[in-house]
Amino acid sequence: MNWPGVIQAYRSFLPISDLTPVITLLEGNTPLIPVPGLVRKIGGNFSLYLKYEALNPTCSFKDRGMTLAISKAAEKGAKVVVCASTGNTSAAAAAYAARAGMKAVVILPHGKIAMGKLAQALIYGASIIPIDGNFDEALRVVRELGELNEIEVVNSINPVRIEGQKTAAFEICDVLAHAPDYHFIPVGNAGNITAYWKGFNEYKAAGKIMGLPKMMGWQAAGSAPIVDDRIIENPNTVATAIRIGNPASWQGAKAAAQESGGSIGKVTDEEILEAYRLLASTEGLFVEPACAAPLAGLIKTFKAGGIPDDAVITATMTGHGLKDPDTAIGQCQQDLTPIKASKEAVLRAIGL
Ligand code: F0G
């Protein structure tokens, strides 16, 4: 059977009625990929599986929440949806709005959106409004627009987004047949860690799993409001997806870490880029820089002796590396000057 998308697959866990039109691009059912080579490389003995959300229809985890948000907006008869975004939410909103025949308006921090994400929002036909300001300022404007009642907000301050995103936790448990011991995840606006924790808890309450994972959230050092316990006015990081100084689901992230016995930590851009290159070159998995934050965090936690030998660990790889080609190419040390088209020249170039 064709996978039906997250709404049909997990209908009984979602706020959906027979009257809700299901707007789906058949998101979800993404692979949980074991990465033993990476674990060996860092000297570990634990099991690590990556939830590769890059294989959603718009190449990020946002599709899970957006199918719900756009379906519920359609149920209400909404014609226009709006979001603030560091890029991925705007891509997903634009795609699902196109599918539903709605207009999407996306408010973006000018100059800080990875090129692939901008290309997506453009080609799906969204109205793109760049602002002189960061994500937090864009979200403030969106909250004000939402008060007008004519425009449906599809940021994760809309609770149905969280409902959709929790399905990734269900899928992890369905594949493992139990909960992981730890779940590592990047934290930006903090909706996704909140959603996963909700998902794991609901699966436990439904008797599908016995235990719960420790939730390990990771921010970039230049944008780590939760770790630093203060609003960051000018957040900065190479991981533009999580360049957020005042997360909307701040309390949800703190609760997830506290209730699960986990933590929210931070890693530097250097650590992020090192983990980013390491994952691609040892496992052939290309993710965007934000996904490397939890990996860098895992390496750091392991080196500090914080990971038991037999632990089963999952981590969410939230978005595809192709969304941000500039960062990948910027990390490349190779000389790309063309040479003569001959066997001899190529052999010389590769040192043979
Ligand atoms: N990873 C990626 C690739 C993201 O795009 C985001 C958030 C996160 C992690 C963090 O998730 O916000 O739920 O804590 N992107 C939002 C956006 C902010 O606008 O696309 P979060």
Boltz pocket constraint, residues with backbone or C-beta under 6 A from the ligand:
constraints:
  - pocket:
      binder: B
      contacts: [[A, 60], [A, 62], [A, 84], [A, 85], [A, 86], [A, 87], [A, 88], [A, 89], [A, 90], [A, 156], [A, 186], [A, 187], [A, 188], [A, 189], [A, 190], [A, 191], [A, 192], [A, 193], [A, 241], [A, 242], [A, 288], [A, 290], [A, 291], [A, 318], [A, 319]]
      max_distance: 6.0
